[in-house]
Amino acid sequence: MTQEEESELRAQLARLQQEHRDLDAAIDALVTSPASDLIQVQRLKKRKLVLRDRISYIEDQLTPDIIA
């Protein structure tokens, strides 16, 4: 992996982590509101899971393989 590819992955990782945190805050706000929309909460949670999977994938790409 080139230095440019690695820095691009790190930038994408930072964006995804920020979006994940934002979704967490939005979910908390919706859940605590008296007129919360359960379908919207479910959609946000699903999006958050997709982001978590993508974050894990990118972190795996950035972690060098260690041969035991």
Buried (B, 14 or more C-beta within 10 A) or exposed (E): EEEEEEEEBEEEBEEBBEBBEEBBEBBEEBEEEEEEEEEEBEEBBEBBEEBBEBBEEBEEEEEEEEEE
